[in-house]
Amino acid sequence: MSERHPSTTHLLRYFECGHLPARLQGFSAPFSELAHELVDHLPDGPELTAGLRKLLEAKDCIVRAAVDQARDEAETTTDLGTGQ
């Protein structure tokens, strides 16, 4: 990738998902792929920065929803195991 504006590279690092558990990577990776595709095809500027920021917000919401789902499923399993 050619030299990009600092705001573009700053936002792109938040789309990395290798540190996440495999299940969460499955939800996060499509956002990362889209972010990189957009950066590959669009010039730096305020609209790209705003779009990446909104895409990041969407990715964060989806990952949190997946975390909540896993937590809810774990609580249900625990409740079933104790008869409550």
Gaussian input, Z-matrix of N, CA and C with variables (Angstrom, degrees):
# hf/3-21g

backbone

0 1
 N
 C     1     B1
 C     2     B2     1     A1
 N     3     B3     2     A2     1     D1
 C     4     B4     3     A3     2     D2
 C     5     B5     4     A4     3     D3
 N     6     B6     5     A5     4     D4
 C     7     B7     6     A6     5     D5
 C     8     B8     7     A7     6     D6
 N     9     B9     8     A8     7     D7
 C    10    B10     9     A9     8     D8
 C    11    B11    10    A10     9     D9
 N    12    B12    11    A11    10    D10
 C    13    B13    12    A12    11    D11
 C    14    B14    13    A13    12    D12
 N    15    B15    14    A14    13    D13
 C    16    B16    15    A15    14    D14
 C    17    B17    16    A16    15    D15
 N    18    B18    17    A17    16    D16
 C    19    B19    18    A18    17    D17
 C    20    B20    19    A19    18    D18
 N    21    B21    20    A20    19    D19
 C    22    B22    21    A21    20    D20
 C    23    B23    22    A22    21    D21
 N    24    B24    23    A23    22    D22
 C    25    B25    24    A24    23    D23
 C    26    B26    25    A25    24    D24
 N    27    B27    26    A26    25    D25
 C    28    B28    27    A27    26    D26
 C    29    B29    28    A28    27    D27
 N    30    B30    29    A29    28    D28
 C    31    B31    30    A30    29    D29
 C    32    B32    31    A31    30    D30
 N    33    B33    32    A32    31    D31
 C    34    B34    33    A33    32    D32
 C    35    B35    34    A34    33    D33
 N    36    B36    35    A35    34    D34
 C    37    B37    36    A36    35    D35
 C    38    B38    37    A37    36    D36
 N    39    B39    38    A38    37    D37
 C    40    B40    39    A39    38    D38
 C    41    B41    40    A40    39    D39
 N    42    B42    41    A41    40    D40
 C    43    B43    42    A42    41    D41
 C    44    B44    43    A43    42    D42
 N    45    B45    44    A44    43    D43
 C    46    B46    45    A45    44    D44
 C    47    B47    46    A46    45    D45
 N    48    B48    47    A47    46    D46
 C    49    B49    48    A48    47    D47
 C    50    B50    49    A49    48    D48
 N    51    B51    50    A50    49    D49
 C    52    B52    51    A51    50    D50
 C    53    B53    52    A52    51    D51
 N    54    B54    53    A53    52    D52
 C    55    B55    54    A54    53    D53
 C    56    B56    55    A55    54    D54
 N    57    B57    56    A56    55    D55
 C    58    B58    57    A57    56    D56
 C    59    B59    58    A58    57    D57
 N    60    B60    59    A59    58    D58
 C    61    B61    60    A60    59    D59
 C    62    B62    61    A61    60    D60
 N    63    B63    62    A62    61    D61
 C    64    B64    63    A63    62    D62
 C    65    B65    64    A64    63    D63
 N    66    B66    65    A65    64    D64
 C    67    B67    66    A66    65    D65
 C    68    B68    67    A67    66    D66
 N    69    B69    68    A68    67    D67
 C    70    B70    69    A69    68    D68
 C    71    B71    70    A70    69    D69
 N    72    B72    71    A71    70    D70
 C    73    B73    72    A72    71    D71
 C    74    B74    73    A73    72    D72
 N    75    B75    74    A74    73    D73
 C    76    B76    75    A75    74    D74
 C    77    B77    76    A76    75    D75
 N    78    B78    77    A77    76    D76
 C    79    B79    78    A78    77    D77
 C    80    B80    79    A79    78    D78
 N    81    B81    80    A80    79    D79
 C    82    B82    81    A81    80    D80
 C    83    B83    82    A82    81    D81
 N    84    B84    83    A83    82    D82
 C    85    B85    84    A84    83    D83
 C    86    B86    85    A85    84    D84
 N    87    B87    86    A86    85    D85
 C    88    B88    87    A87    86    D86
 C    89    B89    88    A88    87    D87
 N    90    B90    89    A89    88    D88
 C    91    B91    90    A90    89    D89
 C    92    B92    91    A91    90    D90
 N    93    B93    92    A92    91    D91
 C    94    B94    93    A93    92    D92
 C    95    B95    94    A94    93    D93
 N    96    B96    95    A95    94    D94
 C    97    B97    96    A96    95    D95
 C    98    B98    97    A97    96    D96
 N    99    B99    98    A98    97    D97
 C   100   B100    99    A99    98    D98
 C   101   B101   100   A100    99    D99
 N   102   B102   101   A101   100   D100
 C   103   B103   102   A102   101   D101
 C   104   B104   103   A103   102   D102
 N   105   B105   104   A104   103   D103
 C   106   B106   105   A105   104   D104
 C   107   B107   106   A106   105   D105
 N   108   B108   107   A107   106   D106
 C   109   B109   108   A108   107   D107
 C   110   B110   109   A109   108   D108
 N   111   B111   110   A110   109   D109
 C   112   B112   111   A111   110   D110
 C   113   B113   112   A112   111   D111
 N   114   B114   113   A113   112   D112
 C   115   B115   114   A114   113   D113
 C   116   B116   115   A115   114   D114
 N   117   B117   116   A116   115   D115
 C   118   B118   117   A117   116   D116
 C   119   B119   118   A118   117   D117
 N   120   B120   119   A119   118   D118
 C   121   B121   120   A120   119   D119
 C   122   B122   121   A121   120   D120
 N   123   B123   122   A122   121   D121
 C   124   B124   123   A123   122   D122
 C   125   B125   124   A124   123   D123
 N   126   B126   125   A125   124   D124
 C   127   B127   126   A126   125   D125
 C   128   B128   127   A127   126   D126
 N   129   B129   128   A128   127   D127
 C   130   B130   129   A129   128   D128
 C   131   B131   130   A130   129   D129
 N   132   B132   131   A131   130   D130
 C   133   B133   132   A132   131   D131
 C   134   B134   133   A133   132   D132
 N   135   B135   134   A134   133   D133
 C   136   B136   135   A135   134   D134
 C   137   B137   136   A136   135   D135
 N   138   B138   137   A137   136   D136
 C   139   B139   138   A138   137   D137
 C   140   B140   139   A139   138   D138
 N   141   B141   140   A140   139   D139
 C   142   B142   141   A141   140   D140
 C   143   B143   142   A142   141   D141
 N   144   B144   143   A143   142   D142
 C   145   B145   144   A144   143   D143
 C   146   B146   145   A145   144   D144
 N   147   B147   146   A146   145   D145
 C   148   B148   147   A147   146   D146
 C   149   B149   148   A148   147   D147
 N   150   B150   149   A149   148   D148
 C   151   B151   150   A150   149   D149
 C   152   B152   151   A151   150   D150
 N   153   B153   152   A152   151   D151
 C   154   B154   153   A153   152   D152
 C   155   B155   154   A154   153   D153
 N   156   B156   155   A155   154   D154
 C   157   B157   156   A156   155   D155
 C   158   B158   157   A157   156   D156
 N   159   B159   158   A158   157   D157
 C   160   B160   159   A159   158   D158
 C   161   B161   160   A160   159   D159
 N   162   B162   161   A161   160   D160
 C   163   B163   162   A162   161   D161
 C   164   B164   163   A163   162   D162
 N   165   B165   164   A164   163   D163
 C   166   B166   165   A165   164   D164
 C   167   B167   166   A166   165   D165
 N   168   B168   167   A167   166   D166
 C   169   B169   168   A168   167   D167
 C   170   B170   169   A169   168   D168
 N   171   B171   170   A170   169   D169
 C   172   B172   171   A171   170   D170
 C   173   B173   172   A172   171   D171
 N   174   B174   173   A173   172   D172
 C   175   B175   174   A174   173   D173
 C   176   B176   175   A175   174   D174
 N   177   B177   176   A176   175   D175
 C   178   B178   177   A177   176   D176
 C   179   B179   178   A178   177   D177
 N   180   B180   179   A179   178   D178
 C   181   B181   180   A180   179   D179
 C   182   B182   181   A181   180   D180
 N   183   B183   182   A182   181   D181
 C   184   B184   183   A183   182   D182
 C   185   B185   184   A184   183   D183
 N   186   B186   185   A185   184   D184
 C   187   B187   186   A186   185   D185
 C   188   B188   187   A187   186   D186
 N   189   B189   188   A188   187   D187
 C   190   B190   189   A189   188   D188
 C   191   B191   190   A190   189   D189
 N   192   B192   191   A191   190   D190
 C   193   B193   192   A192   191   D191
 C   194   B194   193   A193   192   D192
 N   195   B195   194   A194   193   D193
 C   196   B196   195   A195   194   D194
 C   197   B197   196   A196   195   D195
 N   198   B198   197   A197   196   D196
 C   199   B199   198   A198   197   D197
 C   200   B200   199   A199   198   D198
 N   201   B201   200   A200   199   D199
 C   202   B202   201   A201   200   D200
 C   203   B203   202   A202   201   D201
 N   204   B204   203   A203   202   D202
 C   205   B205   204   A204   203   D203
 C   206   B206   205   A205   204   D204
 N   207   B207   206   A206   205   D205
 C   208   B208   207   A207   206   D206
 C   209   B209   208   A208   207   D207
 N   210   B210   209   A209   208   D208
 C   211   B211   210   A210   209   D209
 C   212   B212   211   A211   210   D210
 N   213   B213   212   A212   211   D211
 C   214   B214   213   A213   212   D212
 C   215   B215   214   A214   213   D213
 N   216   B216   215   A215   214   D214
 C   217   B217   216   A216   215   D215
 C   218   B218   217   A217   216   D216
 N   219   B219   218   A218   217   D217
 C   220   B220   219   A219   218   D218
 C   221   B221   220   A220   219   D219
 N   222   B222   221   A221   220   D220
 C   223   B223   222   A222   221   D221
 C   224   B224   223   A223   222   D222
 N   225   B225   224   A224   223   D223
 C   226   B226   225   A225   224   D224
 C   227   B227   226   A226   225   D225
 N   228   B228   227   A227   226   D226
 C   229   B229   228   A228   227   D227
 C   230   B230   229   A229   228   D228
 N   231   B231   230   A230   229   D229
 C   232   B232   231   A231   230   D230
 C   233   B233   232   A232   231   D231
 N   234   B234   233   A233   232   D232
 C   235   B235   234   A234   233   D233
 C   236   B236   235   A235   234   D234
 N   237   B237   236   A236   235   D235
 C   238   B238   237   A237   236   D236
 C   239   B239   238   A238   237   D237
 N   240   B240   239   A239   238   D238
 C   241   B241   240   A240   239   D239
 C   242   B242   241   A241   240   D240
 N   243   B243   242   A242   241   D241
 C   244   B244   243   A243   242   D242
 C   245   B245   244   A244   243   D243
 N   246   B246   245   A245   244   D244
 C   247   B247   246   A246   245   D245
 C   248   B248   247   A247   246   D246
 N   249   B249   248   A248   247   D247
 C   250   B250   249   A249   248   D248
 C   251   B251   250   A250   249   D249

   B1=1.4518
   B2=1.5231
   B3=1.3131
   B4=1.4573
   B5=1.5252
   B6=1.3100
   B7=1.4646
   B8=1.5287
   B9=1.3106
   B10=1.4663
   B11=1.5178
   B12=1.3035
   B13=1.4559
   B14=1.5335
   B15=1.3234
   B16=1.4715
   B17=1.5283
   B18=1.3223
   B19=1.4681
   B20=1.5217
   B21=1.3250
   B22=1.4620
   B23=1.5169
   B24=1.3133
   B25=1.4653
   B26=1.5314
   B27=1.3224
   B28=1.4612
   B29=1.5233
   B30=1.3231
   B31=1.4592
   B32=1.5238
   B33=1.3241
   B34=1.4664
   B35=1.5243
   B36=1.3149
   B37=1.4734
   B38=1.5191
   B39=1.3354
   B40=1.4582
   B41=1.5264
   B42=1.3206
   B43=1.4628
   B44=1.5254
   B45=1.3266
   B46=1.4597
   B47=1.5224
   B48=1.3213
   B49=1.4664
   B50=1.5255
   B51=1.3208
   B52=1.4617
   B53=1.5148
   B54=1.3208
   B55=1.4635
   B56=1.5297
   B57=1.3287
   B58=1.4616
   B59=1.5267
   B60=1.3331
   B61=1.4641
   B62=1.5333
   B63=1.3249
   B64=1.4687
   B65=1.5242
   B66=1.3089
   B67=1.4663
   B68=1.5200
   B69=1.3235
   B70=1.4616
   B71=1.5223
   B72=1.3269
   B73=1.4681
   B74=1.5173
   B75=1.3278
   B76=1.4541
   B77=1.5156
   B78=1.3176
   B79=1.4615
   B80=1.5216
   B81=1.3147
   B82=1.4575
   B83=1.5340
   B84=1.3234
   B85=1.4635
   B86=1.5275
   B87=1.3350
   B88=1.4763
   B89=1.5294
   B90=1.3105
   B91=1.4652
   B92=1.5253
   B93=1.3242
   B94=1.4626
   B95=1.5259
   B96=1.3237
   B97=1.4700
   B98=1.5206
   B99=1.3230
   B100=1.4576
   B101=1.5292
   B102=1.3201
   B103=1.4645
   B104=1.5242
   B105=1.3246
   B106=1.4629
   B107=1.5262
   B108=1.3096
   B109=1.4629
   B110=1.5279
   B111=1.3213
   B112=1.4581
   B113=1.5252
   B114=1.3294
   B115=1.4647
   B116=1.5312
   B117=1.3247
   B118=1.4634
   B119=1.5284
   B120=1.3392
   B121=1.4634
   B122=1.5256
   B123=1.3139
   B124=1.4674
   B125=1.5189
   B126=1.3252
   B127=1.4729
   B128=1.5334
   B129=1.3285
   B130=1.4617
   B131=1.5179
   B132=1.2988
   B133=1.4583
   B134=1.5125
   B135=1.3167
   B136=1.4654
   B137=1.5247
   B138=1.3271
   B139=1.4651
   B140=1.5242
   B141=1.3242
   B142=1.4620
   B143=1.5235
   B144=1.3133
   B145=1.4615
   B146=1.5227
   B147=1.3231
   B148=1.4660
   B149=1.5241
   B150=1.3226
   B151=1.4552
   B152=1.5159
   B153=1.3278
   B154=1.4670
   B155=1.5209
   B156=1.3118
   B157=1.4716
   B158=1.5329
   B159=1.3281
   B160=1.4662
   B161=1.5235
   B162=1.3229
   B163=1.4589
   B164=1.5322
   B165=1.3248
   B166=1.4640
   B167=1.5321
   B168=1.3265
   B169=1.4617
   B170=1.5263
   B171=1.3294
   B172=1.4601
   B173=1.5232
   B174=1.3328
   B175=1.4652
   B176=1.5192
   B177=1.3215
   B178=1.4652
   B179=1.5284
   B180=1.3324
   B181=1.4613
   B182=1.5208
   B183=1.3316
   B184=1.4579
   B185=1.5272
   B186=1.3139
   B187=1.4692
   B188=1.5282
   B189=1.3233
   B190=1.4687
   B191=1.5226
   B192=1.3327
   B193=1.4670
   B194=1.5241
   B195=1.3225
   B196=1.4650
   B197=1.5278
   B198=1.3184
   B199=1.4678
   B200=1.5297
   B201=1.3355
   B202=1.4619
   B203=1.5236
   B204=1.3314
   B205=1.4588
   B206=1.5318
   B207=1.3114
   B208=1.4640
   B209=1.5223
   B210=1.3257
   B211=1.4685
   B212=1.5273
   B213=1.3310
   B214=1.4640
   B215=1.5282
   B216=1.3340
   B217=1.4632
   B218=1.5248
   B219=1.3201
   B220=1.4687
   B221=1.5305
   B222=1.3248
   B223=1.4687
   B224=1.5169
   B225=1.3259
   B226=1.4650
   B227=1.5208
   B228=1.3206
   B229=1.4545
   B230=1.5141
   B231=1.3141
   B232=1.4600
   B233=1.5227
   B234=1.3355
   B235=1.4556
   B236=1.5260
   B237=1.3130
   B238=1.4589
   B239=1.5179
   B240=1.3089
   B241=1.4658
   B242=1.5201
   B243=1.3181
   B244=1.4628
   B245=1.5166
   B246=1.3445
   B247=1.4487
   B248=1.5096
   B249=1.3145
   B250=1.4598
   B251=1.5110
   A1=108.06
   A2=116.03
   A3=119.93
   A4=109.69
   A5=115.18
   A6=121.17
   A7=109.60
   A8=115.95
   A9=121.50
   A10=110.00
   A11=115.28
   A12=121.52
   A13=108.84
   A14=117.81
   A15=120.36
   A16=113.68
   A17=118.42
   A18=118.76
   A19=111.04
   A20=117.12
   A21=120.43
   A22=110.25
   A23=117.15
   A24=119.56
   A25=111.00
   A26=116.56
   A27=120.46
   A28=110.32
   A29=117.11
   A30=120.08
   A31=112.04
   A32=117.30
   A33=119.75
   A34=112.46
   A35=117.63
   A36=118.93
   A37=112.01
   A38=117.63
   A39=120.30
   A40=112.87
   A41=116.48
   A42=120.32
   A43=112.10
   A44=117.94
   A45=120.57
   A46=108.64
   A47=116.24
   A48=117.91
   A49=112.95
   A50=118.11
   A51=120.97
   A52=114.36
   A53=117.24
   A54=121.11
   A55=112.55
   A56=117.02
   A57=121.37
   A58=111.12
   A59=116.69
   A60=118.92
   A61=109.54
   A62=116.36
   A63=121.63
   A64=112.21
   A65=118.08
   A66=120.79
   A67=111.24
   A68=116.61
   A69=120.14
   A70=111.24
   A71=117.23
   A72=119.88
   A73=110.47
   A74=116.69
   A75=120.76
   A76=112.88
   A77=116.96
   A78=121.04
   A79=111.74
   A80=117.00
   A81=122.14
   A82=113.69
   A83=116.76
   A84=120.98
   A85=114.60
   A86=119.80
   A87=117.82
   A88=113.11
   A89=116.85
   A90=120.40
   A91=110.02
   A92=116.58
   A93=121.06
   A94=110.58
   A95=115.56
   A96=119.61
   A97=111.13
   A98=117.14
   A99=120.46
   A100=110.99
   A101=117.46
   A102=120.47
   A103=110.82
   A104=116.86
   A105=119.96
   A106=111.79
   A107=116.89
   A108=120.04
   A109=110.72
   A110=116.93
   A111=120.85
   A112=110.71
   A113=116.52
   A114=120.55
   A115=110.58
   A116=116.71
   A117=120.16
   A118=112.67
   A119=116.93
   A120=119.56
   A121=115.19
   A122=118.00
   A123=120.45
   A124=110.67
   A125=115.62
   A126=118.62
   A127=110.93
   A128=114.70
   A129=119.76
   A130=109.24
   A131=114.85
   A132=120.35
   A133=109.86
   A134=115.81
   A135=119.33
   A136=113.72
   A137=117.98
   A138=119.59
   A139=111.31
   A140=117.77
   A141=119.73
   A142=109.51
   A143=117.31
   A144=121.00
   A145=110.45
   A146=117.36
   A147=120.82
   A148=110.65
   A149=117.07
   A150=120.62
   A151=112.00
   A152=116.98
   A153=120.12
   A154=110.91
   A155=116.12
   A156=119.61
   A157=110.31
   A158=116.87
   A159=120.12
   A160=111.33
   A161=117.25
   A162=120.92
   A163=110.15
   A164=116.39
   A165=121.19
   A166=110.66
   A167=116.60
   A168=120.08
   A169=110.63
   A170=116.76
   A171=120.61
   A172=110.67
   A173=116.70
   A174=120.80
   A175=110.55
   A176=116.93
   A177=120.65
   A178=110.80
   A179=117.56
   A180=120.79
   A181=111.33
   A182=116.72
   A183=120.78
   A184=110.90
   A185=117.36
   A186=120.03
   A187=109.91
   A188=117.63
   A189=119.51
   A190=111.13
   A191=117.75
   A192=120.87
   A193=110.15
   A194=117.27
   A195=121.16
   A196=111.11
   A197=117.20
   A198=120.90
   A199=109.52
   A200=116.24
   A201=120.31
   A202=111.07
   A203=116.81
   A204=120.66
   A205=110.43
   A206=116.61
   A207=120.59
   A208=110.40
   A209=116.66
   A210=120.57
   A211=109.99
   A212=117.07
   A213=120.71
   A214=111.22
   A215=116.32
   A216=119.96
   A217=110.91
   A218=117.00
   A219=120.51
   A220=110.37
   A221=116.77
   A222=120.44
   A223=110.37
   A224=117.98
   A225=121.57
   A226=109.90
   A227=117.43
   A228=121.34
   A229=110.53
   A230=117.32
   A231=121.76
   A232=110.31
   A233=116.89
   A234=120.88
   A235=111.35
   A236=116.92
   A237=120.38
   A238=111.52
   A239=115.33
   A240=120.32
   A241=112.48
   A242=118.18
   A243=121.43
   A244=112.68
   A245=116.20
   A246=119.71
   A247=113.69
   A248=118.16
   A249=121.01
   A250=111.45
   D1=136.36
   D2=178.56
   D3=-70.01
   D4=172.23
   D5=-179.54
   D6=-59.42
   D7=123.32
   D8=-177.98
   D9=-112.87
   D10=161.14
   D11=177.27
   D12=-60.97
   D13=143.49
   D14=-178.80
   D15=-55.69
   D16=-33.90
   D17=179.95
   D18=-67.11
   D19=-33.08
   D20=178.30
   D21=-68.38
   D22=-49.43
   D23=-178.39
   D24=-67.71
   D25=-33.89
   D26=178.27
   D27=-61.67
   D28=-45.79
   D29=-178.89
   D30=-70.29
   D31=-36.98
   D32=-178.27
   D33=-59.34
   D34=-33.13
   D35=-177.30
   D36=-65.67
   D37=-23.52
   D38=179.33
   D39=-78.74
   D40=-6.31
   D41=176.49
   D42=-91.94
   D43=-3.92
   D44=176.96
   D45=-64.35
   D46=140.02
   D47=-176.03
   D48=-132.45
   D49=6.19
   D50=-178.63
   D51=-61.99
   D52=-22.35
   D53=-178.83
   D54=-81.93
   D55=-11.59
   D56=-176.76
   D57=-83.29
   D58=154.53
   D59=171.62
   D60=-59.27
   D61=154.17
   D62=-174.68
   D63=-53.25
   D64=-41.42
   D65=-179.03
   D66=-60.94
   D67=-43.73
   D68=-179.57
   D69=-73.24
   D70=-31.02
   D71=175.43
   D72=-58.99
   D73=-36.35
   D74=179.42
   D75=-61.00
   D76=-32.16
   D77=177.42
   D78=-84.02
   D79=-33.73
   D80=-174.73
   D81=-82.72
   D82=-35.66
   D83=-173.10
   D84=-57.45
   D85=-40.60
   D86=178.86
   D87=-60.67
   D88=-33.23
   D89=177.49
   D90=-68.17
   D91=-40.54
   D92=177.99
   D93=-62.44
   D94=-45.30
   D95=179.45
   D96=-61.05
   D97=-43.51
   D98=179.52
   D99=-65.52
   D100=-42.93
   D101=179.66
   D102=-58.87
   D103=-45.25
   D104=179.83
   D105=-67.84
   D106=-36.82
   D107=177.04
   D108=-63.14
   D109=-42.63
   D110=178.90
   D111=-62.51
   D112=-44.47
   D113=-179.71
   D114=-65.59
   D115=-33.68
   D116=178.64
   D117=-67.86
   D118=-24.97
   D119=-172.18
   D120=-115.91
   D121=-6.97
   D122=-177.37
   D123=-122.52
   D124=149.71
   D125=178.40
   D126=-78.95
   D127=155.87
   D128=173.74
   D129=-60.50
   D130=149.94
   D131=177.31
   D132=163.55
   D133=174.20
   D134=-176.01
   D135=-62.56
   D136=-33.50
   D137=-179.24
   D138=-72.35
   D139=-38.17
   D140=176.25
   D141=-64.48
   D142=-44.22
   D143=179.12
   D144=-60.44
   D145=-46.01
   D146=179.32
   D147=-63.40
   D148=-42.29
   D149=179.52
   D150=-63.70
   D151=-42.55
   D152=178.10
   D153=-64.81
   D154=-39.17
   D155=179.84
   D156=-64.19
   D157=-42.44
   D158=178.97
   D159=-68.54
   D160=-37.73
   D161=176.11
   D162=-63.70
   D163=-38.99
   D164=177.04
   D165=-63.64
   D166=-42.07
   D167=177.64
   D168=-61.76
   D169=-41.86
   D170=178.64
   D171=-64.14
   D172=-44.17
   D173=178.88
   D174=-60.15
   D175=-44.21
   D176=-179.95
   D177=-61.89
   D178=-40.88
   D179=178.61
   D180=-62.78
   D181=-43.84
   D182=-178.92
   D183=-65.65
   D184=-42.38
   D185=178.78
   D186=-64.75
   D187=-40.97
   D188=177.17
   D189=-63.58
   D190=-38.46
   D191=177.19
   D192=-61.72
   D193=-40.40
   D194=178.39
   D195=-67.44
   D196=-37.36
   D197=176.70
   D198=-64.70
   D199=-44.80
   D200=178.78
   D201=-61.63
   D202=-41.25
   D203=179.22
   D204=-60.71
   D205=-45.92
   D206=179.58
   D207=-62.48
   D208=-40.83
   D209=179.05
   D210=-64.64
   D211=-44.50
   D212=179.44
   D213=-62.40
   D214=-41.67
   D215=178.91
   D216=-65.28
   D217=-38.38
   D218=178.98
   D219=-66.57
   D220=-40.27
   D221=178.74
   D222=-65.94
   D223=-40.67
   D224=178.73
   D225=-63.23
   D226=-43.31
   D227=178.29
   D228=-63.01
   D229=-41.52
   D230=178.41
   D231=-64.47
   D232=-44.19
   D233=179.51
   D234=-62.69
   D235=-39.79
   D236=178.91
   D237=-66.46
   D238=-35.89
   D239=-179.24
   D240=-69.97
   D241=-25.51
   D242=-179.20
   D243=-99.78
   D244=-3.24
   D245=179.18
   D246=79.62
   D247=12.30
   D248=-179.81
   D249=-93.35

